[in-house]
Amino acid sequence: MPTLPYLALSLIVIAAIVIAERRWNPQPTDWRRNLEAWLVQLTIAETLLPLIHGWGAPAWLDGARMPFLLGFAVFLVARDFAEFAFHVAQHRVPLLWAMHSLHHSDPEMSTTTAARHFWGDQLLKAVTVWPAAALVVAPTPAMVLGYSLVAFYHYFIHADLRVDFGRWSWLLNSPAYHRRHHSQLPEHYGSNFAGLLPVFDVLAGSYRRPDGWPPTGLEQAPQTFGETIAWPLVLRRREAAGRSGVSPA
């Protein structure tokens, strides 16, 4: 559940990256829609999310009985793999894509795009991704806090900063690596799904080394706060009217 110190730290991280974007690669952004999506997510996290209890089962490993660094590493890998698998499903399953397309609809990906998610995503993850990772290792509060801090890295990988790890791009996600995933170009579809560790893309055959700085966004994007809240329904209506909303699978 979000706390005021965590939110304050999030804003500091976002502000620092935005300043860097404005300094080195200034571009117009859809920050209003991104902020709206973030505020809706926070509202859901404070109201509905606490009411959801994911399926439970004894974990294979007990994080409290492991050295912190080892337990944290196992939890990080398990959680990142679960996020990777869910992300792939978001591009394969029509209903999940209708929700996830809000994230891809940002016409110019920037650090605030990291907050542009449909509010229902976290509810689904509460009964899939999160309990699946906890099945591998039961995390301690310190491990959960550590993962929450590592999650700030997602603001960086969405940044409009031309950072590319080159031949080492298979080790850690980067803005160039993730921008290829958000690319409008059909030849880039179906690649670079990883959240933190591209090794999962390598194993799944979806790894592609970044090549340039392609345009991002979809043909359809929300134009109002109401459309942001009801985005899957809006997208379906537009698809029924014959407009494009195809997933970059």
C-alpha positions as CSV (number, residue, x, y, z in Angstrom):
1,M,0.0,0.0,0.0
2,P,1.4,3.4,-0.9
3,T,2.7,5.5,2.0
4,L,3.4,9.2,2.1
5,P,7.2,8.7,2.4
6,Y,7.1,6.3,-0.6
7,L,5.0,8.7,-2.6
8,A,7.3,11.6,-1.8
9,L,10.3,9.6,-2.8
10,S,8.5,8.6,-6.1
11,L,7.9,12.3,-6.9
12,I,11.5,13.1,-6.2
13,V,12.7,10.4,-8.5
14,I,10.3,11.4,-11.3
15,A,11.2,15.1,-10.9
16,A,14.9,14.3,-11.2
17,I,14.5,12.3,-14.4
18,V,12.1,14.9,-15.9
19,I,14.7,17.5,-15.3
20,A,17.3,15.3,-17.1
21,E,14.8,14.8,-20.0
22,R,14.2,18.5,-20.3
23,R,17.9,19.1,-20.3
24,W,19.1,16.5,-22.8
25,N,16.1,15.5,-24.9
26,P,13.2,17.9,-24.5
27,Q,10.0,16.6,-26.1
28,P,6.3,17.3,-25.6
29,T,4.7,14.7,-23.4
30,D,1.2,13.5,-22.5
31,W,1.9,14.1,-18.8
32,R,-1.7,15.1,-18.0
33,R,-3.1,11.7,-19.0
34,N,-0.2,10.0,-17.3
35,L,-0.9,11.9,-14.0
36,E,-4.6,11.1,-14.3
37,A,-3.9,7.4,-14.7
38,W,-1.5,7.5,-11.7
39,L,-4.0,9.2,-9.4
40,V,-6.7,6.7,-10.3
41,Q,-4.3,3.8,-9.5
42,L,-3.4,5.3,-6.2
43,T,-7.1,5.7,-5.3
44,I,-7.7,2.0,-6.2
45,A,-4.6,1.0,-4.2
46,E,-6.0,2.7,-1.1
47,T,-9.6,1.5,-1.5
48,L,-10.1,-1.7,-3.4
49,L,-6.7,-3.3,-3.4
50,P,-6.7,-4.0,0.4
51,L,-9.9,-5.9,0.0
52,I,-8.3,-8.4,-2.4
53,H,-6.5,-11.5,-1.0
54,G,-4.6,-13.5,-3.5
55,W,-4.5,-17.3,-3.4
56,G,-2.1,-18.6,-0.8
57,A,0.0,-21.7,-0.4
58,P,3.1,-22.6,1.5
59,A,6.2,-21.0,-0.1
60,W,9.0,-23.2,-1.3
61,L,11.5,-21.0,0.6
62,D,11.2,-19.0,3.8
63,G,12.9,-15.7,3.3
64,A,13.2,-15.2,7.0
65,R,15.5,-18.3,7.2
66,M,17.7,-17.1,4.4
67,P,20.6,-14.5,4.4
68,F,18.9,-11.2,3.4
69,L,20.9,-10.7,0.1
70,L,20.2,-14.3,-1.0
71,G,16.5,-14.2,-0.1
72,F,16.1,-10.8,-1.7
73,A,17.8,-11.9,-4.9
74,V,15.5,-15.0,-5.2
75,F,12.5,-12.8,-4.6
76,L,13.6,-10.2,-7.1
77,V,14.1,-12.8,-9.8
78,A,10.8,-14.6,-9.0
79,R,8.9,-11.4,-9.0
80,D,10.5,-10.1,-12.2
81,F,9.8,-13.4,-14.0
82,A,6.2,-13.3,-12.9
83,E,5.9,-9.7,-14.2
84,F,7.6,-10.8,-17.5
85,A,5.1,-13.6,-18.0
86,F,2.1,-11.4,-17.2
87,H,3.5,-8.7,-19.6
88,V,3.7,-11.2,-22.4
89,A,0.1,-12.3,-21.6
90,Q,-0.9,-8.6,-21.8
91,H,0.2,-8.6,-25.5
92,R,-1.4,-12.0,-26.3
93,V,-4.8,-12.0,-24.5
94,P,-7.3,-9.5,-26.0
95,L,-8.9,-8.4,-22.7
96,L,-5.5,-7.9,-21.1
97,W,-4.3,-6.0,-24.1
98,A,-7.4,-3.7,-24.0
99,M,-6.2,-2.7,-20.5
100,H,-2.5,-2.6,-21.2
101,S,-2.9,-0.6,-24.4
102,L,-3.4,2.5,-22.2
103,H,0.3,2.2,-21.3
104,H,1.4,1.9,-24.9
105,S,-0.9,4.7,-26.1
106,D,1.5,7.4,-24.8
107,P,2.5,9.3,-28.0
108,E,5.9,10.1,-26.7
109,M,7.3,7.7,-24.1
110,S,8.8,9.5,-21.1
111,T,9.4,8.8,-17.4
112,T,5.8,9.6,-16.5
113,T,4.7,6.9,-18.9
114,A,5.8,4.4,-16.2
115,A,2.7,5.6,-14.2
116,R,0.3,5.3,-17.2
117,H,-1.4,2.0,-16.4
118,F,-5.0,1.0,-16.3
119,W,-6.3,0.8,-12.8
120,G,-7.5,-2.8,-13.2
121,D,-4.0,-4.1,-13.8
122,Q,-3.0,-4.0,-10.2
123,L,-6.2,-5.9,-9.2
124,L,-5.3,-8.7,-11.6
125,K,-1.7,-8.8,-10.4
126,A,-2.9,-9.1,-6.8
127,V,-4.4,-12.5,-7.6
128,T,-1.7,-13.7,-10.1
129,V,1.7,-12.1,-10.3
130,W,2.2,-11.2,-6.6
131,P,1.1,-14.5,-5.0
132,A,3.0,-16.5,-7.6
133,A,6.2,-14.8,-6.6
134,A,5.4,-15.3,-3.0
135,L,5.0,-19.0,-3.7
136,V,8.7,-19.2,-4.6
137,V,9.9,-17.4,-1.5
138,A,8.0,-15.9,1.4
139,P,9.5,-12.4,1.5
140,T,10.3,-10.5,4.7
141,P,9.1,-6.9,5.1
142,A,12.6,-5.8,4.4
143,M,12.7,-7.8,1.1
144,V,9.4,-6.2,0.0
145,L,10.7,-2.8,0.8
146,G,13.9,-3.5,-1.1
147,Y,11.8,-4.5,-4.1
148,S,9.7,-1.4,-3.8
149,L,12.9,0.7,-4.0
150,V,14.2,-1.3,-7.0
151,A,10.9,-0.6,-8.7
152,F,11.9,3.1,-9.0
153,Y,14.2,1.9,-11.9
154,H,11.0,1.6,-14.0
155,Y,10.9,5.4,-14.2
156,F,14.3,5.4,-15.6
157,I,13.7,2.8,-18.3
158,H,10.7,4.8,-19.6
159,A,12.7,8.0,-19.7
160,D,13.2,9.9,-22.9
161,L,16.9,9.7,-22.5
162,R,19.1,8.1,-25.1
163,V,20.8,5.6,-22.8
164,D,21.8,2.3,-24.4
165,F,23.9,-0.4,-22.8
166,G,24.9,-1.7,-26.2
167,R,26.3,-5.2,-26.2
168,W,25.5,-5.5,-22.5
169,S,21.8,-4.8,-23.0
170,W,21.0,-8.4,-22.2
171,L,22.1,-7.8,-18.6
172,L,19.8,-5.0,-17.5
173,N,16.8,-3.0,-19.0
174,S,17.5,0.5,-20.3
175,P,15.6,3.3,-21.9
176,A,16.8,2.2,-25.4
177,Y,15.9,-1.4,-24.7
178,H,12.4,-0.6,-23.5
179,R,11.7,2.0,-26.1
180,R,12.1,-0.7,-28.7
181,H,9.2,-2.5,-27.0
182,H,7.1,0.6,-27.2
183,S,8.0,1.2,-30.9
184,Q,5.4,1.9,-33.5
185,L,7.5,0.1,-36.1
186,P,6.0,-3.4,-36.9
187,E,9.5,-4.9,-37.2
188,H,10.0,-4.2,-33.5
189,Y,6.8,-5.9,-32.3
190,G,7.0,-8.9,-30.0
191,S,10.4,-7.9,-28.4
192,N,11.9,-6.8,-25.1
193,F,9.1,-7.6,-22.6
194,A,11.5,-7.7,-19.6
195,G,10.9,-5.4,-16.7
196,L,14.3,-5.5,-15.1
197,L,16.2,-8.6,-16.4
198,P,16.4,-9.1,-20.2
199,V,17.6,-12.6,-19.6
200,F,14.0,-13.7,-19.6
201,D,13.7,-12.3,-23.1
202,V,16.9,-14.1,-24.1
203,L,15.4,-17.4,-22.8
204,A,12.0,-16.8,-24.5
205,G,13.5,-15.7,-27.8
206,S,12.1,-12.2,-27.6
207,Y,15.4,-10.4,-26.9
208,R,16.4,-7.8,-29.5
209,R,19.3,-5.5,-29.1
210,P,18.2,-1.8,-29.3
211,D,18.7,-0.3,-32.7
212,G,18.0,3.5,-32.8
213,W,15.3,5.6,-31.2
214,P,12.0,4.7,-32.8
215,P,8.7,6.6,-32.5
216,T,6.3,5.4,-29.8
217,G,2.5,5.3,-29.2
218,L,-0.6,3.9,-30.8
219,E,-3.1,5.2,-33.2
220,Q,-5.7,5.5,-30.4
221,A,-5.2,7.3,-27.1
222,P,-7.5,8.7,-24.4
223,Q,-8.4,12.3,-24.9
224,T,-10.2,12.9,-21.6
225,F,-10.1,11.9,-17.9
226,G,-13.2,9.8,-18.4
227,E,-11.7,7.9,-21.3
228,T,-8.6,7.2,-19.2
229,I,-10.8,5.6,-16.5
230,A,-12.8,3.6,-18.9
231,W,-10.1,3.0,-21.5
232,P,-10.8,-0.7,-22.3
233,L,-14.4,0.1,-23.1
234,V,-13.4,3.1,-25.1
235,L,-10.9,1.1,-27.1
236,R,-13.5,-1.6,-27.8
237,R,-16.0,1.0,-29.0
238,R,-13.4,2.5,-31.3
239,E,-12.4,-0.9,-32.6
240,A,-16.1,-1.7,-33.3
241,A,-16.2,1.5,-35.3
242,G,-13.4,0.2,-37.5
243,R,-10.4,2.0,-36.1
244,S,-7.1,0.4,-35.3
245,G,-6.3,-0.8,-31.8
246,V,-4.1,-3.7,-32.7
247,S,-1.6,-5.0,-30.1
248,P,2.1,-4.8,-31.1
249,A,2.3,-8.5,-30.2
